[in-house]
């Protein structure tokens, strides 16, 4: 079982309502199974604020997507955590740019992570056996996204998601 760190750098998210197309590069990331049977288990999510304003309340949501990203996918970095691991033949799909835009589900919000992006930090860790899972590559169980929700003044941030391919 390979473990990965999916990371993004200096992304300033744009707040978006549920079931609305995300804008390329204006959200930290989506994570999708690389095949119809792939299972991913998310164990950690971290965000560090880099905003230049002291008032940058940033409302972030990790949610399942009702429309998944497809074609022309790019952005972000994905690295094996264990240098001795062998990557599976099919890897997860990730990024923050795509031709078909992801849309956050209005009913499948998993985590609400609010913080002041002016130097604030957020770290969520799952207990063993309570990881958030992604199964397959189609809506709504096959993709999660991290994006800004309406109601704040999102600021720049960098971060990572640690996950395992099962």
Order of alpha helices (4+ residues) and beta strands (2+ residues): beta-beta-beta-beta-beta-beta-beta-beta-beta-beta-beta
